[in-house]
């Protein structure tokens, strides 16, 4: 899936994307990564500004790091 529904987010990591979902009141975002054997949902949030909040990027990067470390574990 591509723009306008999904866009790559290389600032979070390789193979990471942002899925855009609009309902009647809010702009939802789902940050996810596509691996060969899994799709990882990293964060779901209501987007209220034009940019992705730094706290969301930080949380996603930490979750990816923990997931990758656990796999190598």
N, CA, C and O atoms as a MOPAC input file, in Angstrom:
PM7 MOZYME 1SCF
protein

 N      0.84800 1    -1.15900 1     0.00000 1
 C      0.00000 1     0.00000 1     0.00000 1
 C      0.90400 1     1.23700 1     0.00000 1
 O      1.94200 1     1.25300 1     0.66300 1
 N      0.51600 1     2.24000 1    -0.72500 1
 C      1.34000 1     3.43600 1    -0.82800 1
 C      0.57400 1     4.69400 1    -0.47900 1
 O     -0.50500 1     4.64400 1     0.11200 1
 N      1.15100 1     5.82100 1    -0.85300 1
 C      0.51300 1     7.11100 1    -0.59600 1
 C     -0.83400 1     7.18100 1    -1.30900 1
 O     -0.93700 1     6.63400 1    -2.40700 1
 N     -1.83500 1     7.79100 1    -0.78400 1
 C     -1.82900 1     8.61000 1     0.41200 1
 C     -2.14300 1     7.84600 1     1.69900 1
 O     -2.17400 1     8.44900 1     2.77200 1
 N     -2.37300 1     6.54700 1     1.62000 1
 C     -2.78400 1     5.77400 1     2.79700 1
 C     -1.62300 1     5.34700 1     3.68200 1
 O     -1.77700 1     5.22900 1     4.89700 1
 N     -0.48700 1     5.12100 1     3.09300 1
 C      0.67200 1     4.67800 1     3.85500 1
 C      1.91200 1     5.34700 1     3.26900 1
 O      2.02700 1     5.53900 1     2.05800 1
 N      2.84300 1     5.69900 1     4.17400 1
 C      4.08900 1     6.29200 1     3.69500 1
 C      5.24800 1     5.72600 1     4.49300 1
 O      5.08600 1     5.38100 1     5.66400 1
 N      6.41200 1     5.62600 1     3.87500 1
 C      7.58500 1     5.11300 1     4.58000 1
 C      8.03300 1     6.08300 1     5.67400 1
 O      7.87400 1     7.29800 1     5.55100 1
 N      8.59900 1     5.51800 1     6.74700 1
 C      9.14900 1     6.31800 1     7.84200 1
 C     10.57900 1     5.86600 1     8.14300 1
 O     10.82200 1     5.24000 1     9.17500 1
 N     11.51200 1     6.17300 1     7.26700 1
 C     12.89200 1     5.73800 1     7.49800 1
 C     13.51000 1     6.36000 1     8.75200 1
 O     14.50900 1     5.85100 1     9.26100 1
 N     12.93100 1     7.45200 1     9.25600 1
 C     13.46200 1     8.06300 1    10.47900 1
 C     13.28400 1     7.14700 1    11.68500 1
 O     13.98900 1     7.28700 1    12.68500 1
 N     12.33900 1     6.20800 1    11.59100 1
 C     12.14200 1     5.23800 1    12.68200 1
 C     13.00500 1     4.00800 1    12.45100 1
 O     13.62600 1     3.49600 1    13.38300 1
 N     13.04300 1     3.53600 1    11.21400 1
 C     13.85400 1     2.37200 1    10.90800 1
 C     13.54000 1     1.83600 1     9.52600 1
 O     12.58400 1     2.26600 1     8.87900 1
 N     14.35000 1     0.89900 1     9.08500 1
 C     14.13900 1     0.26200 1     7.78600 1
 C     12.81300 1    -0.49400 1     7.78600 1
 O     12.45900 1    -1.13500 1     8.77600 1
 N     12.09400 1    -0.41800 1     6.68900 1
 C     10.82500 1    -1.12600 1     6.48200 1
 C      9.70400 1    -0.62600 1     7.38900 1
 O      8.70300 1    -1.32000 1     7.56800 1
 N      9.85700 1     0.56700 1     7.96200 1
 C      8.81400 1     1.14300 1     8.81800 1
 C      7.92600 1     2.06900 1     7.98400 1
 O      8.38700 1     2.75300 1     7.07000 1
 N      6.64200 1     2.06500 1     8.33100 1
 C      5.65100 1     2.85000 1     7.59800 1
 C      4.63600 1     3.44100 1     8.56200 1
 O      4.50600 1     3.00900 1     9.70700 1
 N      3.91900 1     4.44800 1     8.06100 1
 C      2.83100 1     5.06200 1     8.79400 1
 C      1.55200 1     4.86000 1     7.98500 1
 O      1.45400 1     5.31800 1     6.84600 1
 N      0.57700 1     4.17600 1     8.57100 1
 C     -0.72800 1     3.98600 1     7.94800 1
 C     -1.64300 1     5.09100 1     8.42200 1
 O     -1.75000 1     5.33600 1     9.62300 1
 N     -2.30000 1     5.75900 1     7.49900 1
 C     -3.17300 1     6.89700 1     7.80800 1
 C     -4.63100 1     6.45900 1     7.75200 1
 O     -5.09800 1     5.92000 1     6.74900 1
 N     -5.33800 1     6.70300 1     8.85100 1
 C     -6.75500 1     6.34300 1     8.92900 1
 C     -7.51700 1     7.55100 1     9.45600 1
 O     -7.18400 1     8.09600 1    10.50900 1
 N     -8.51300 1     7.95400 1     8.73800 1
 C     -9.34000 1     9.09800 1     9.13900 1
 C    -10.72900 1     8.58700 1     9.49100 1
 O    -11.36200 1     7.88700 1     8.70000 1
 N    -11.20800 1     8.94800 1    10.70900 1
 C    -12.60200 1     8.68000 1    11.02400 1
 C    -13.32800 1    10.02300 1    11.08900 1
 O    -12.76500 1    11.03800 1    10.67900 1
 N    -14.52900 1    10.05300 1    11.58000 1
 C    -15.32700 1    11.27600 1    11.55300 1
 C    -14.68500 1    12.41600 1    12.34300 1
 O    -14.90100 1    13.58300 1    12.01600 1
 N    -13.90400 1    12.10100 1    13.37000 1
 C    -13.39900 1    13.13300 1    14.26900 1
 C    -11.86600 1    13.24300 1    14.32400 1
 O    -11.33600 1    14.30900 1    14.63700 1
 N    -11.16000 1    12.15500 1    14.02200 1
 C     -9.71700 1    12.14100 1    14.29200 1
 C     -8.91500 1    11.58300 1    13.12100 1
 O     -9.43200 1    10.87500 1    12.25700 1
 N     -7.62700 1    11.93200 1    13.12900 1
 C     -6.66200 1    11.37800 1    12.17700 1
 C     -5.79100 1    10.37700 1    12.91800 1
 O     -4.88000 1    10.76700 1    13.64800 1
 N     -6.06000 1     9.10600 1    12.74000 1
 C     -5.30300 1     8.05200 1    13.41700 1
 C     -4.09400 1     7.68100 1    12.58200 1
 O     -4.11400 1     7.75700 1    11.35300 1
 N     -3.03500 1     7.27500 1    13.28200 1
 C     -1.83400 1     6.77900 1    12.63300 1
 C     -1.42800 1     5.46800 1    13.28400 1
 O     -1.47500 1     5.32100 1    14.50500 1
 N     -1.03100 1     4.52500 1    12.45100 1
 C     -0.48700 1     3.25300 1    12.91900 1
 C      0.92500 1     3.16800 1    12.36800 1
 O      1.12400 1     3.17800 1    11.15300 1
 N      1.90100 1     3.08400 1    13.25300 1
 C      3.29400 1     2.93100 1    12.85100 1
 C      3.60700 1     1.43600 1    12.88000 1
 O      3.37800 1     0.76800 1    13.88800 1
 N      4.12900 1     0.91900 1    11.77200 1
 C      4.38600 1    -0.51800 1    11.68200 1
 C      5.65500 1    -0.79300 1    10.88200 1
 O      6.13500 1     0.04600 1    10.12000 1
 N      6.18500 1    -2.01300 1    11.08700 1
 C      7.33800 1    -2.47200 1    10.31500 1
 C      6.98200 1    -3.80900 1     9.69100 1
 O      6.36500 1    -4.66500 1    10.32500 1
 N      7.38000 1    -3.97200 1     8.44000 1
 C      7.14100 1    -5.22600 1     7.72800 1
 C      8.43100 1    -6.02600 1     7.69200 1
 O      9.41700 1    -5.60400 1     7.08600 1
 N      8.42300 1    -7.19000 1     8.34600 1
 C      9.53500 1    -8.13700 1     8.28600 1
 C      9.14200 1    -9.27600 1     7.35300 1
 O      8.00200 1    -9.33700 1     6.89300 1
 N     10.06800 1   -10.16500 1     7.07600 1
 C      9.75900 1   -11.29900 1     6.20300 1
 C      8.68600 1   -12.19900 1     6.79400 1
 O      7.87500 1   -12.76800 1     6.06300 1
 N      8.67900 1   -12.33100 1     8.12400 1
 C      7.77400 1   -13.27900 1     8.77000 1
 C      6.77200 1   -12.62900 1     9.71700 1
 O      6.04700 1   -13.33400 1    10.41800 1
 N      6.71700 1   -11.29700 1     9.75100 1
 C      5.82100 1   -10.63400 1    10.70000 1
 C      5.57200 1    -9.18900 1    10.29500 1
 O      6.36000 1    -8.57600 1     9.57500 1
 N      4.45700 1    -8.66800 1    10.77800 1
 C      4.17600 1    -7.23500 1    10.72100 1
 C      4.09900 1    -6.77100 1    12.15900 1
 O      3.26000 1    -7.24100 1    12.92700 1
 N      4.97400 1    -5.84700 1    12.52500 1
 C      5.04400 1    -5.35100 1    13.89800 1
 C      4.28500 1    -4.03500 1    14.00800 1
 O      4.60100 1    -3.08000 1    13.29800 1
 N      3.29200 1    -3.97300 1    14.88700 1
 C      2.57900 1    -2.73600 1    15.17800 1
 C      3.33900 1    -2.05900 1    16.30800 1
 O      3.38300 1    -2.57400 1    17.42500 1
 N      3.93100 1    -0.91900 1    16.02700 1
 C      4.77500 1    -0.23600 1    17.00100 1
 C      4.02300 1     0.79700 1    17.81500 1
 O      4.31700 1     0.99000 1    18.99500 1
 N      3.05300 1     1.46500 1    17.19900 1
 C      2.32300 1     2.51800 1    17.91100 1
 C      1.05600 1     2.86900 1    17.14800 1
 O      1.02100 1     2.81100 1    15.91900 1
 N      0.01900 1     3.23300 1    17.88900 1
 C     -1.22800 1     3.74900 1    17.33100 1
 C     -1.51700 1     5.03900 1    18.08000 1
 O     -1.52400 1     5.05600 1    19.31100 1
 N     -1.75600 1     6.11600 1    17.34800 1
 C     -2.00900 1     7.38700 1    18.02300 1
 C     -2.85600 1     8.30900 1    17.15200 1
 O     -2.95100 1     8.13500 1    15.93700 1
 N     -3.46200 1     9.28400 1    17.80100 1
 C     -4.24000 1    10.31500 1    17.13800 1
 C     -3.28900 1    11.43700 1    16.75800 1
 O     -2.69900 1    12.06900 1    17.63500 1
 N     -3.13200 1    11.68900 1    15.49300 1
 C     -2.19100 1    12.71800 1    15.03300 1
 C     -2.89200 1    14.06600 1    15.01100 1
 O     -3.91700 1    14.23800 1    14.35200 1
 N     -2.32600 1    15.01800 1    15.74000 1
 C     -2.93700 1    16.34200 1    15.85100 1
 C     -2.08000 1    17.44000 1    15.22500 1
 O     -2.52100 1    18.58600 1    15.12900 1
 N     -0.86500 1    17.10700 1    14.80100 1
 C      0.02000 1    18.08300 1    14.17800 1
 C      0.52300 1    17.53600 1    12.84500 1
 O      0.30700 1    16.36600 1    12.53000 1
 N      1.18700 1    18.37400 1    12.07100 1
 C      1.69200 1    17.93800 1    10.76500 1
 C      2.85900 1    16.96700 1    10.88300 1
 O      3.06800 1    16.13600 1     9.99900 1
 N      3.61700 1    17.06600 1    11.96400 1
 C      4.78000 1    16.19800 1    12.12600 1
 C      4.48200 1    15.09400 1    13.13800 1
 O      3.62800 1    15.24300 1    14.01200 1
 N      5.19700 1    13.99800 1    13.00000 1
 C      5.08900 1    12.91800 1    13.98500 1
 C      5.83600 1    13.35400 1    15.24100 1
 O      7.00500 1    13.73200 1    15.16600 1
 N      5.17000 1    13.30400 1    16.39700 1
 C      5.82800 1    13.74700 1    17.63500 1
 C      7.11300 1    12.96900 1    17.91900 1
 O      7.19400 1    11.76500 1    17.67400 1
 N      8.10900 1    13.67700 1    18.43700 1
 C      9.39500 1    13.04900 1    18.76900 1
 C      9.20900 1    11.91600 1    19.77200 1
 O      9.93100 1    10.92000 1    19.72000 1
 N      8.25200 1    12.05500 1    20.68000 1
 C      8.01200 1    10.99900 1    21.66900 1
 C      7.53000 1     9.70800 1    21.00200 1
 O      7.87500 1     8.61600 1    21.45400 1
 N      6.74500 1     9.82000 1    19.94400 1
 C      6.26900 1     8.63700 1    19.20800 1
 C      7.44000 1     7.98000 1    18.48700 1
 O      7.57700 1     6.75700 1    18.51400 1
 N      8.27800 1     8.77700 1    17.84700 1
 C      9.45200 1     8.23500 1    17.14600 1
 C     10.36300 1     7.52000 1    18.13000 1
 O     10.83700 1     6.41800 1    17.85500 1
 N     10.61000 1     8.14200 1    19.27600 1
 C     11.46400 1     7.54500 1    20.30600 1
 C     10.88900 1     6.22300 1    20.81700 1
 O     11.61500 1     5.23900 1    20.95200 1
 N      9.59600 1     6.20400 1    21.09900 1
 C      8.93900 1     4.97800 1    21.57700 1
 C      9.05800 1     3.86300 1    20.54300 1
 O      9.36900 1     2.72500 1    20.89400 1
 N      8.81500 1     4.17800 1    19.28400 1
 C      8.90000 1     3.17500 1    18.22000 1
 C     10.31700 1     2.62700 1    18.08400 1
 O     10.50500 1     1.41900 1    17.94300 1
 N     11.30300 1     3.50200 1    18.12600 1
 C     12.69500 1     3.05600 1    18.01900 1
 C     13.08000 1     2.15800 1    19.18600 1
 O     13.77500 1     1.16100 1    18.99000 1
 N     12.64300 1     2.49100 1    20.39000 1
 C     12.92800 1     1.65200 1    21.55700 1
 C     12.25300 1     0.29500 1    21.44300 1
 O     12.85300 1    -0.72500 1    21.77900 1
 N     11.01800 1     0.27300 1    20.97500 1
 C     10.30100 1    -1.00600 1    20.81500 1
 C     10.97000 1    -1.87400 1    19.75800 1
 O     11.09600 1    -3.08500 1    19.93500 1
 N     11.39700 1    -1.26100 1    18.66200 1
 C     12.11500 1    -2.01900 1    17.63100 1
 C     13.41400 1    -2.58700 1    18.16000 1
 O     13.73800 1    -3.74900 1    17.91000 1
 N     14.15200 1    -1.78200 1    18.88200 1
 C     15.41700 1    -2.22300 1    19.44500 1
 C     15.21600 1    -3.40300 1    20.40000 1
 O     15.96000 1    -4.38100 1    20.34200 1
 N     14.21800 1    -3.31100 1    21.27300 1
 C     13.93400 1    -4.40500 1    22.20100 1
 C     13.51200 1    -5.65600 1    21.43700 1
 O     13.97400 1    -6.75200 1    21.75300 1
 N     12.65600 1    -5.51600 1    20.45300 1
 C     12.20900 1    -6.65600 1    19.65700 1
 C     13.40100 1    -7.32500 1    18.97000 1
 O     13.55300 1    -8.54500 1    19.03400 1
 N     14.24200 1    -6.52900 1    18.31600 1
 C     15.39800 1    -7.08200 1    17.59500 1
 C     16.37900 1    -7.75000 1    18.56800 1
 O     16.93700 1    -8.80200 1    18.25700 1
 N     16.58800 1    -7.14500 1    19.73900 1
 C     17.47300 1    -7.74700 1    20.75500 1
 C     16.91100 1    -9.06400 1    21.27700 1
 O     17.65400 1   -10.02100 1    21.49400 1
 N     15.59800 1    -9.10700 1    21.47800 1
 C     14.95700 1   -10.34500 1    21.95400 1
 C     15.07900 1   -11.46500 1    20.91900 1
 O     15.23000 1   -12.63300 1    21.27500 1
 N     15.01400 1   -11.10100 1    19.64000 1
 C     15.16600 1   -12.10200 1    18.58200 1
 C     16.57500 1   -12.67700 1    18.56300 1
 O     16.76700 1   -13.87400 1    18.34600 1
 N     17.55800 1   -11.81000 1    18.79200 1
 C     18.95600 1   -12.23300 1    18.76100 1
 C     19.33600 1   -12.96800 1    20.04800 1
 O     20.30700 1   -13.72400 1    20.08500 1
 N     18.54200 1   -12.72800 1    21.11300 1
 C     18.76500 1   -13.16200 1    22.44700 1
 C     19.27800 1   -14.43700 1    22.79200 1
 O     19.44200 1   -14.73700 1    23.97500 1

